[in-house]
Amino acid sequence: MKGERILDLWIHVLESGWRIHCSDERRCRVQSLSNNIFEYSFEDWDDWDYNEPRLKVRFLSGGKVQITVLKHTGAWHCDVYVGERKVLQNVCGDSVGESVVAQAAYVGEPKPSYTTPLEFRNGVVIRPFLKRERKMRVKERRFPLSSVTFLAPSLEEPCGIATYTGFLMEALKPTLAVDACRNIQSVKGLTLIHVQHEFGVFPSLSMITGNPVVTDWPKIVTWHTINKNFDHETSEGLNLREYVGAVDDDYDAHIVHASLAKTWLMKEVNQPVHIIPHGTLLWANKSKLEARKSLSLPLDSQIVFAFGFAGELKGLLDLERIMLKLRECYPRLLLVISGATHPRAVKQCEEYKGKLASLAGRRKGIILLGKYLTEEEINLYSDASDILAFNYQHVGDFSSASGAAHRVIGAGKPIVCSNDPRMNEFQEGIHCLKYPIGDWDGLESAIDTLLTDHGLAEEIAMNVKLLARATSWENVALRHMQVYQSITEGMEVYGPQYYGEEYFAGSKGGLRYLTESGQMKQWSYYNPDGEWLGAKPIMEAIKSLLNPKNMLDIGCGRGTFTAYAKEAGIDATGIDFSRWAIEHSYARAKGLIRLGDIRNIEFPDQSFDLAFCTDIMEHIYEEDLDKAVNEIQRVAKKWIFYNIGSTMTEDSEYFVLKRGEVPPVHWQGTAVAGHVNVRPPSYWRKKVANENWRLRDDLVQKFRELVPREVLRNWVTIIIVERA
């Protein structure tokens, strides 16, 4: 073909950006199509018998580059360099419109010492020559937790994320200095950074990553929505997996609102994922009549309140139609719709509000407020209502929470709602009556049931109020503080610092934890009688049954068992990684216990006839467990005695926490004792026995016969193994 020639290109990626070159030194024009997609065209090709070539280059996550020739009559190839290093060689194509995706890796020998392959973001190599391996950063963190800066929309902007951030900041103010800004480039002063994420708020990675000043600062992201399908593309050409992975590289922890979101997200990230429910505002509720008088609403009406922005997916038009039908049976029935305009969807909201107003104007029983309510107005309309309605119409595999619902459930009113994913936390028959999306008969029936069955309505209202208290902003702020401390104090949540004065002595009432009902409680190992006297018959039984000459008490705490073992005639030594416990040992244990770590026991092989491990294994993170068991077996000469905090039965619910993870609320009463690995008894039997260590269940039975039953009432899983 006349004029057909190879288009010979190369791209230089520099720390400040990247440039494209042509072997014929033609002039190049560039057009930015998005943050990571660029289009290039070359001028002065008149000596060739075709129009100027154009190509599109897209930098992808994972070190991939996609090159598409949009306009050219012949073959082409392209090389890519980072600095002077070639990372892509001879990427070739034969035709217009053909896309080639190539993996960037350093070409030639010797290979550099830094990690490959490269990763590109917004046309720039992420950390040129120094791509950090993805790993848990919390283990190395030491940071004075005194302030937190939120990345979020302007707090004056009328949107859900701004409202959420504002309430959380207010709840944290008694404890921390708080600030907010729009993107990570604007962060000022040494601070913990917390992103309140929605893709509509942060469409570009550069808004929450890429500031070298804050690389080593602690950072957390709350994902207010998680999609099950991580192959979906974002607005800048990355898919969700690439976007989330890039954030995971830079951040120390993730927060989601539901277990389902955690399940999906944990498949894509390495850092801990914490569940913290959406917060709820509590206020001094007014009586229904008092609230209606304040709003000039009819005192004898039955009022359904639909709070939130106007929009097609809110199902408000269908709610209006159902309410008009219900008024045939309940002529005093009144529907109040807040129907505010979302600032990011003004045109759509206004068009939809026009439809709502048209229908409301032709019928009685519908009040369309059509505005963004003040906080006091929201409280009053919620208190004045009989039912809260959320006829959401979102379909898809995503997990989120309804900020609108959490804003009004403090009124303690029964809920009717569709089975939209955002309403998953509200349980059918407990907090609400649910119906399938689009089931208008179901919607009508749910409202009708609550209007006629007053006992059911009161029971559901009470449960809604309990949920509101459990998810109050005060409690949600406390959960955030637990997560913040886990990454700023470098304590692995349950590391050596956790086992301090409040853990063992409870000088200020003990360690705090939340109950499922939202109550704050405290716990410690403090015993008003001093040492636990049950240790005496236990060690006497150990001496009688196993007759060890010496013993290592692993995880000895303040030395109770070590001291009683000594008294029973056993040469006993104790180790614990809590410096406070060692420095504040019981008087009789002085000189018998020392600092030590079960993961690296500093004694020679087979140094002790007996390794004594009571109330220690459930404190070991899963990733450290095999090493701990190996160390115990290494130093034990003949016997190992385990008492393990397990589940009560084989079928009981169990939980395992990753390092740095804060326990869910329903496990905090157990986890406050430092339990991170609560498993069924059979799990532990398999874990501690092998061809070199055989189970001695006969000795366990004899041990239980020797020790008074009341002493062992909480010792569910006792295991004795003998070296084979």
C-alpha positions in Angstrom: 0.0 0.0 0.0 1.3 3.4 -1.0 2.6 5.3 2.0 2.4 2.5 4.5 5.1 2.7 7.1 5.7 1.6 10.7 4.7 4.1 13.3 7.7 3.9 15.7 7.0 5.3 19.2 8.3 5.3 22.7 7.0 6.7 25.9 9.1 8.1 28.8 7.5 7.9 32.2 9.1 10.3 34.6 8.5 11.0 38.3 6.6 14.2 37.4 4.6 12.7 34.5 5.3 11.1 31.1 6.1 12.1 27.6 5.7 10.4 24.2 8.1 10.5 21.3 8.2 9.5 17.7 11.3 8.1 15.9 10.7 10.6 13.1 10.8 13.5 15.7 7.4 14.7 14.6 5.6 17.3 16.7 3.1 15.8 19.0 -0.2 17.2 20.4 -1.7 15.7 23.6 -5.3 15.7 24.9 -6.1 14.5 28.4 -9.3 12.4 28.1 -9.3 11.5 31.9 -6.8 11.2 34.7 -5.1 8.2 33.2 -6.1 8.2 29.5 -4.4 10.4 27.0 -4.8 10.8 23.2 -1.8 11.8 21.0 -1.6 13.0 17.4 1.4 13.8 15.3 1.7 16.7 12.9 3.7 17.3 9.6 3.1 13.9 8.1 2.4 15.4 4.7 5.2 13.5 3.0 3.2 10.4 3.9 0.2 9.6 1.8 -2.3 9.3 4.8 -3.5 11.5 7.5 -1.7 12.2 10.7 -1.7 9.2 13.1 -3.6 9.3 16.4 -3.3 6.9 19.4 -4.7 6.5 22.8 -2.6 5.4 25.8 -4.2 4.2 29.0 -2.2 3.5 32.1 -3.8 0.8 34.2 -3.3 -0.5 37.7 -1.1 -3.6 38.1 1.6 -2.2 35.9 -0.2 -2.5 32.6 -0.3 -0.2 29.7 -3.0 -0.2 27.0 -2.2 1.3 23.7 -4.8 1.7 20.9 -4.0 3.2 17.5 -7.0 5.2 16.4 -5.8 6.5 13.1 -3.0 4.9 11.0 -2.8 2.8 7.9 0.1 0.6 8.8 1.8 -1.4 11.5 3.1 0.2 14.7 5.1 -0.6 17.7 5.9 1.2 20.9 8.5 1.0 23.7 8.0 2.4 27.2 10.7 3.6 29.5 10.8 4.7 33.2 13.6 7.1 33.4 16.3 5.4 31.4 15.0 1.9 32.1 12.9 0.2 29.4 9.9 -1.5 30.9 7.9 -2.4 27.7 9.7 -3.5 24.6 8.2 -3.7 21.1 4.5 -3.6 21.8 3.2 -4.2 18.3 0.0 -3.9 16.4 -1.1 -4.4 12.8 -4.3 -2.4 12.4 -6.3 0.6 13.3 -8.5 0.1 16.4 -6.5 -2.7 17.7 -5.8 -2.5 21.5 -2.7 -4.1 23.0 -2.4 -4.5 26.8 1.1 -5.2 28.0 2.5 -5.9 31.4 5.3 -3.5 32.4 8.4 -5.1 33.8 12.0 -4.0 33.6 13.8 -5.2 30.5 17.4 -6.3 30.4 20.0 -7.3 32.9 20.9 -6.7 35.6 17.4 -6.4 37.0 17.0 -3.6 39.5 16.6 -4.4 43.2 13.2 -2.7 43.5 10.0 -4.5 43.2 8.5 -5.2 39.7 6.2 -5.1 37.9 5.6 -1.4 37.9 2.3 0.2 38.7 0.9 3.3 37.0 -1.6 5.7 38.3 -2.9 8.8 36.5 0.0 8.4 34.0 2.6 8.4 36.7 4.5 5.4 38.1 3.5 4.8 41.7 6.5 5.4 43.8 9.0 5.2 41.0 11.6 2.5 41.6 10.2 1.8 45.0 6.8 0.1 44.8 6.0 -0.9 48.4 5.0 -4.5 48.9 1.4 -4.9 50.2 1.7 -5.8 53.9 0.2 -5.0 57.2 1.5 -1.6 58.2 0.0 -1.5 61.7 2.8 -3.6 63.2 5.3 -0.8 62.8 3.1 2.2 63.6 3.9 4.6 66.5 1.9 7.8 66.2 0.5 10.2 68.7 -3.3 10.1 68.3 -4.4 13.6 68.9 -6.2 14.6 65.8 -8.1 13.2 62.8 -8.7 14.9 59.4 -11.6 13.7 57.4 -11.6 13.7 53.6 -15.2 14.4 52.7 -17.4 16.9 50.8 -17.9 20.3 52.3 -19.8 19.9 55.6 -22.2 22.6 54.4 -23.1 20.6 51.3 -26.5 19.0 51.7 -25.6 15.3 51.1 -25.4 12.1 53.1 -21.6 11.8 53.3 -21.2 15.4 54.5 -24.0 14.8 57.1 -22.4 11.6 58.2 -19.0 13.2 58.6 -20.4 16.2 60.5 -22.1 14.0 63.1 -19.0 11.7 63.5 -16.8 14.8 64.0 -19.1 16.2 66.7 -19.1 12.8 68.5 -15.3 12.7 68.4 -14.7 16.3 69.5 -14.6 15.5 73.3 -11.7 13.1 72.6 -9.8 14.4 69.5 -9.1 17.5 67.5 -11.1 17.1 64.2 -10.9 18.8 60.8 -12.1 18.2 57.3 -10.9 18.9 53.8 -11.8 18.0 50.2 -8.7 16.0 49.1 -5.5 14.6 50.4 -3.3 17.3 48.9 -5.0 19.8 51.3 -4.2 18.0 54.5 -2.3 20.2 57.0 -0.4 19.2 60.1 0.5 15.7 61.5 -2.8 13.9 61.7 -4.7 10.6 61.2 -6.4 10.8 57.8 -9.9 9.3 57.4 -11.7 9.1 54.0 -15.5 9.0 53.9 -15.7 7.3 50.5 -18.3 7.3 47.8 -17.3 7.1 44.1 -19.5 10.2 43.4 -17.5 12.1 46.0 -14.0 10.7 45.1 -14.1 9.6 41.4 -10.3 10.1 41.1 -7.6 8.2 43.1 -5.5 11.4 43.2 -8.0 12.9 45.6 -7.2 10.4 48.3 -3.7 9.1 47.4 -0.5 10.5 46.0 0.6 13.1 48.6 4.2 12.1 49.5 4.1 14.2 52.7 1.5 11.8 54.3 2.9 8.5 53.0 3.7 7.2 56.5 0.8 8.8 58.3 -2.0 6.6 59.5 -4.9 6.4 57.1 -8.3 4.8 57.1 -11.0 4.7 54.5 -14.7 4.1 55.2 -16.4 2.5 52.1 -20.0 3.6 52.4 -20.9 1.4 49.4 -19.3 -1.9 48.4 -20.1 -3.6 45.1 -19.9 -7.4 44.9 -18.6 -7.1 41.3 -15.1 -5.6 41.4 -14.7 -5.7 37.7 -16.9 -2.6 37.2 -15.0 0.4 35.9 -14.7 3.7 37.6 -14.9 7.0 35.8 -11.1 7.2 35.3 -10.8 3.8 33.6 -9.7 1.6 36.5 -11.9 -1.2 37.6 -13.0 -1.4 41.2 -10.4 -4.1 42.0 -7.6 -1.8 40.8 -9.0 1.2 42.6 -9.5 -0.6 45.9 -6.2 -2.3 45.6 -4.4 1.0 45.1 -6.1 2.4 48.2 -5.2 -0.7 50.2 -1.6 -0.1 49.3 -1.7 3.4 50.9 -4.0 2.9 53.8 -3.9 1.0 57.1 -7.5 -0.1 57.6 -10.9 -0.2 56.0 -14.3 0.3 57.5 -17.6 -0.9 56.2 -21.1 -0.9 57.6 -22.2 -4.5 57.2 -20.9 -8.1 57.4 -21.7 -8.7 53.7 -19.6 -5.7 52.7 -16.7 -7.1 54.8 -17.0 -10.5 53.2 -16.7 -9.0 49.7 -14.0 -6.5 50.5 -11.7 -8.9 52.4 -11.2 -10.9 49.1 -9.6 -7.8 47.6 -7.5 -6.2 50.3 -4.7 -7.1 52.8 -5.3 -4.5 55.5 -7.9 -5.2 58.3 -11.6 -4.6 57.5 -13.7 -3.4 60.4 -17.5 -3.3 60.7 -18.9 -0.1 62.2 -22.6 0.5 61.7 -23.9 3.8 60.4 -24.4 6.2 63.3 -27.8 7.4 64.6 -28.7 10.8 66.0 -30.5 10.6 69.4 -32.5 13.6 70.5 -35.0 14.5 73.3 -38.1 13.2 71.7 -41.3 15.1 71.8 -44.7 13.4 72.1 -46.6 12.8 68.9 -49.2 15.5 69.7 -46.6 18.1 70.8 -44.6 17.6 67.6 -47.8 17.9 65.4 -48.8 21.1 67.1 -45.3 22.5 66.4 -45.7 21.6 62.7 -49.4 22.5 62.5 -50.2 19.0 61.4 -53.6 17.5 62.1 -53.6 15.9 65.6 -55.9 13.0 64.7 -54.3 11.8 61.5 -52.2 8.7 60.9 -49.0 10.0 59.4 -46.4 8.1 57.2 -43.2 10.0 56.9 -40.8 9.4 53.9 -37.5 11.1 54.6 -34.7 11.6 52.1 -33.9 13.1 48.7 -36.3 13.0 45.8 -35.4 10.6 43.0 -36.7 7.8 40.8 -35.0 5.1 42.9 -36.7 6.3 46.1 -40.1 5.0 44.9 -42.0 8.0 46.1 -44.5 8.1 43.2 -45.5 4.6 43.9 -45.8 5.4 47.6 -48.1 8.3 46.8 -50.3 6.0 44.7 -50.5 3.4 47.4 -51.3 6.0 50.0 -54.2 7.4 47.9 -55.6 3.8 47.7 -55.2 3.3 51.5 -57.1 6.6 52.2 -60.2 4.7 51.0 -60.0 2.8 54.3 -58.1 5.4 56.4 -59.5 8.8 55.3 -57.3 10.6 57.9 -54.2 9.0 56.5 -51.4 11.5 55.6 -48.2 11.0 53.7 -45.4 13.6 54.4 -42.5 13.5 51.9 -39.4 15.6 52.6 -38.2 15.3 48.9 -35.1 17.5 49.0 -33.0 18.1 45.9 -29.6 16.4 45.9 -26.9 18.9 45.0 -25.2 16.4 42.7 -28.4 15.6 40.7 -30.3 18.8 40.6 -32.0 18.3 37.2 -33.1 14.8 37.9 -34.4 15.7 41.3 -36.3 18.7 40.1 -38.0 16.8 37.3 -39.0 14.0 39.7 -40.3 16.5 42.2 -42.4 18.0 39.5 -44.1 14.6 39.0 -44.6 14.3 42.8 -46.1 17.7 43.1 -48.4 17.1 40.2 -49.9 14.0 41.8 -49.9 15.6 45.3 -51.7 18.7 44.0 -54.6 16.6 42.6 -55.2 14.6 45.7 -55.7 15.1 49.4 -53.5 13.4 52.0 -50.1 14.1 50.5 -47.7 16.9 51.8 -44.6 17.4 49.6 -42.2 19.6 51.5 -39.7 19.6 48.7 -36.8 21.1 50.7 -33.8 20.3 52.7 -35.1 20.2 56.3 -33.3 21.6 59.3 -32.2 19.2 62.0 -35.0 20.4 64.2 -37.6 19.9 61.5 -36.4 16.4 60.8 -36.7 15.6 64.5 -40.2 17.1 64.7 -41.6 15.3 61.6 -40.1 12.0 62.8 -41.7 12.4 66.3 -45.0 13.4 64.7 -45.2 10.3 62.5 -46.8 6.9 63.1 -44.7 5.0 60.4 -41.4 5.6 58.7 -41.4 4.5 55.0 -38.5 3.7 52.7 -39.7 2.4 49.4 -36.2 2.2 47.8 -35.9 0.6 44.3 -32.2 -0.2 44.0 -31.5 -3.6 42.5 -28.1 -5.2 42.5 -25.3 -6.9 44.5 -24.1 -4.0 46.6 -23.9 -3.4 50.3 -24.6 0.0 51.9 -26.5 1.6 54.7 -29.3 4.1 54.6 -28.2 7.4 56.1 -31.7 8.7 55.8 -33.1 5.8 57.8 -30.5 6.2 60.5 -31.2 9.9 60.7 -34.9 9.4 61.8 -35.0 6.0 63.7 -34.1 7.9 66.8 -37.8 8.7 67.0 -38.5 5.0 67.7 -41.2 4.5 65.1 -42.0 1.3 63.2 -40.6 1.0 59.6 -42.0 -0.3 56.3 -39.4 -0.8 53.6 -38.6 -2.7 50.5 -35.9 -5.4 50.6 -33.4 -2.9 49.0 -29.8 -3.8 50.0 -29.5 -0.5 52.0 -32.1 -1.8 54.4 -30.5 -5.1 55.1 -29.6 -4.2 58.7 -33.3 -3.8 59.6 -34.7 -7.2 60.3 -38.1 -8.3 59.1 -40.6 -8.5 61.9 -38.2 -7.0 64.4 -37.4 -3.5 63.2 -39.7 -3.3 60.2 -42.2 -5.0 57.8 -40.6 -5.7 54.5 -41.8 -6.5 51.0 -40.0 -7.2 47.7 -39.0 -4.3 45.5 -42.0 -3.5 43.2 -44.5 -5.4 45.3 -47.1 -2.7 45.7 -49.6 -5.1 47.3 -46.9 -5.9 49.8 -46.3 -2.2 50.6 -50.0 -1.6 51.0 -50.3 -4.6 53.3 -47.3 -3.6 55.5 -48.7 -0.1 56.1 -52.2 -1.6 56.7 -50.9 -4.1 59.2 -49.1 -1.5 61.3 -52.1 0.8 61.3 -54.4 -2.0 62.6 -52.1 -4.2 64.8 -51.1 -1.7 67.5 -49.4 -4.3 69.6 -47.1 -5.3 66.7 -46.5 -1.6 65.9 -45.4 -0.9 69.5 -43.1 -3.9 69.6 -41.4 -2.9 66.4 -41.1 0.7 67.5 -39.4 -0.4 70.7 -36.9 -2.5 68.8 -36.2 0.4 66.5 -35.4 2.5 69.5 -33.1 -0.1 70.9 -31.3 -0.2 67.5 -31.0 3.5 67.5 -29.4 3.6 70.9 -27.0 0.8 70.0 -25.9 2.7 66.9 -25.8 6.1 68.5 -23.1 8.5 67.3 -21.5 8.2 70.8 -21.1 4.5 70.4 -20.1 4.7 66.8 -17.4 7.2 67.7 -16.1 4.8 70.4 -15.8 2.1 67.8 -13.9 4.5 65.6 -11.5 5.3 68.5 -10.8 1.6 68.9 -9.8 1.4 65.2 -7.8 4.6 65.3 -5.9 3.3 68.3 -5.2 0.0 66.7 -3.2 1.6 63.9 -1.6 4.5 65.8 -0.4 2.8 68.9 1.2 0.0 67.1 -0.4 -2.5 69.5 -2.0 -5.0 67.1 -5.2 -4.2 69.1 -4.2 -7.0 71.5 -0.5 -6.6 71.7 1.7 -6.1 74.8 0.4 -2.6 75.5 -3.1 -3.9 75.8 -2.2 -6.1 78.7 -1.5 -3.3 81.1 -2.8 -1.9 84.4 -6.5 -1.7 83.3 -6.4 -5.3 82.0 -4.9 -6.8 85.2 -5.9 -4.4 87.9 -8.7 -2.2 86.6 -7.5 0.8 88.5 -10.0 3.0 86.6 -12.7 0.4 86.3 -11.1 -1.7 83.6 -11.1 -1.8 79.8 -14.2 -0.5 78.1 -16.3 -2.4 75.6 -19.7 -2.1 73.9 -22.7 -4.5 74.3 -25.1 -5.3 71.5 -27.7 -3.1 73.2 -25.3 -0.1 73.0 -24.4 -0.1 76.7 -20.8 0.7 77.8 -19.3 -1.7 80.2 -15.9 -2.3 81.8 -13.9 -5.4 82.5 -10.6 -6.4 84.1 -8.9 -9.4 85.7 -9.0 -7.6 89.1 -9.8 -10.0 91.9 -10.8 -8.3 95.2 -9.4 -11.4 97.0 -6.0 -11.0 95.4 -4.6 -14.1 93.7 -7.1 -16.7 92.4 -7.1 -19.4 95.0 -8.2 -22.0 92.5 -4.6 -22.1 91.2 -3.5 -24.0 94.4 -5.5 -27.3 93.9 -4.8 -27.1 90.1 -1.0 -27.1 90.7 -1.2 -29.8 93.4 -3.1 -32.0 90.9 -0.5 -31.3 88.2 2.3 -32.3 90.7 0.4 -35.5 91.7 -0.5 -36.5 88.1 2.5 -35.6 86.0 5.2 -35.1 88.7 7.4 -32.7 86.6 10.7 -31.6 88.1 10.5 -28.2 86.4 7.8 -26.2 84.5 7.5 -23.3 82.2 4.3 -21.2 82.8 3.8 -19.7 79.3 1.6 -16.5 79.5 2.0 -16.4 83.3 0.4 -12.9 83.8 1.3 -11.7 87.3 2.5 -15.2 88.3 -0.3 -16.9 90.2 0.2 -20.4 88.7 4.0 -20.0 88.8 4.0 -19.2 92.5 1.6 -22.1 93.4 3.6 -24.5 91.3 6.7 -23.5 93.3 4.8 -24.1 96.5 3.7 -27.6 95.2 7.4 -28.6 94.8 7.9 -27.8 91.1 10.8 -25.7 90.0 8.7 -23.2 88.1 9.5 -20.3 85.8 7.0 -18.0 84.1 7.1 -15.8 81.0 4.7 -13.1 79.7 5.0 -10.4 77.1 3.3 -7.8 79.3 5.9 -5.6 80.9 3.3 -4.3 83.3 2.4 -7.8 84.6 6.1 -8.7 85.1 6.8 -5.4 86.9 3.7 -5.8 89.1 3.9 -9.5 89.9 2.3 -11.0 92.9 4.6 -10.9 95.9 5.1 -14.7 96.0 6.0 -14.7 92.3 8.9 -12.2 92.6 12.0 -13.5 90.9 10.1 -16.4 89.3 8.7 -14.6 86.2 10.3 -12.7 83.4 9.5 -11.1 80.0 9.1 -13.5 77.2 7.2 -14.2 74.0 5.4 -17.5 73.1 6.4 -16.9 69.5 10.1 -16.9 70.4 10.8 -18.7 73.7 14.4 -18.0 74.8 15.1 -21.4 76.4 17.0 -24.4 74.9 15.2 -27.4 73.5 13.5 -29.7 76.0 14.4 -27.4 78.9 11.3 -28.2 81.0 9.5 -31.4 81.9 6.2 -29.5 81.6 5.0 -26.6 79.5 2.0 -25.2 81.2 -0.3 -23.1 78.9 -3.5 -21.9 80.5 -5.6 -19.1 79.0 -3.0 -18.3 76.4 -3.8 -20.1 73.1 -7.0 -18.1 72.4 -4.9 -14.9 72.7 -2.7 -15.9 69.8 -3.4 -14.5 66.3 -4.1 -17.2 63.7 -1.0 -16.2 61.7 1.2 -16.8 64.8 -0.4 -19.9 66.0 1.8 -22.6 64.3 4.9 -20.8 65.4 3.6 -20.6 69.0 2.7 -24.4 69.1 6.1 -25.3 67.6 7.9 -23.2 70.3 5.9 -24.8 73.1 6.7 -28.3 71.8 10.3 -27.4 71.3 11.0 -26.4 75.0 8.8 -29.2 76.5 10.6 -32.4 77.4 7.7 -34.7 78.3 4.3 -33.0 79.0 2.3 -30.0 77.7 -0.8 -29.0 79.6 -3.4 -26.7 77.8 -6.4 -25.0 79.2 -7.9 -23.1 76.2 -10.8 -20.6 76.0 -12.8 -22.3 73.3 -16.5 -22.3 72.3 -18.8 -24.2 74.7 -19.8 -26.8 72.1 -18.6 -27.9 68.6 -21.6 -26.2 67.0 -21.3 -22.8 68.7 -20.4 -19.7 66.8 -16.7 -19.0 66.8 -14.6 -16.0 65.7 -11.1 -15.3 64.5 -9.6 -11.8 64.4 -6.9 -10.7 62.0 -4.0 -8.7 63.5 -5.2 -5.1 63.8 -8.9 -6.0 63.5 -11.4 -4.7 66.1 -14.0 -7.3 67.1 -17.6 -6.9 66.1 -19.9 -5.6 68.8 -21.5 -9.0 69.6 -18.1 -10.4 70.4 -16.6 -7.5 72.4 -17.7 -8.9 75.7 -15.5 -12.0 75.0 -12.7 -10.2 73.1 -12.2 -7.6 75.8 -10.2 -10.3 77.7 -7.8 -10.4 74.7 -9.4 -13.4 73.0 -8.7 -13.2 69.2 -9.0 -16.9 68.3 -12.1 -18.6 69.8 -12.5 -22.0 68.2 -14.4 -25.3 68.9 -12.6 -27.8 71.1 -11.9 -30.2 68.2 -10.0 -27.5 66.4 -7.5 -27.2 69.3 -7.2 -31.0 69.7 -6.0 -31.2 66.1 -3.8 -28.2 66.4 -1.7 -29.3 69.4 -1.4 -33.0 68.7 0.7 -34.7 66.0 2.9 -37.8 65.5 5.4 -36.5 68.1 2.8 -35.4 70.7 -0.1 -37.8 71.6 -3.3 -36.9 73.3 -3.8 -38.2 76.9 -7.5 -37.9 77.5 -7.2 -40.5 80.3 -5.0 -38.0 82.2 -7.5 -35.2 81.6 -10.2 -37.3 83.2 -8.0 -38.0 86.2 -7.1 -34.3 86.5 -10.8 -33.4 86.6 -11.4 -35.9 89.4 -8.5 -34.4 91.4 -9.6 -30.8 91.2 -12.9 -29.5 92.8 -15.6 -29.1 90.2 -16.3 -25.5 91.1 -12.7 -24.6 90.4 -12.9 -26.0 86.8 -16.5 -24.8 86.0 -15.2 -22.5 83.2 -12.4 -24.8 82.0 -14.1 -26.3 78.9 -11.2 -27.4 76.8 -8.4 -29.1 78.8 -5.8 -31.0 76.7 -2.8 -32.9 77.9 -0.3 -34.2 75.4 2.8 -36.4 76.0 5.9 -36.6 73.9 5.7 -39.8 71.8 
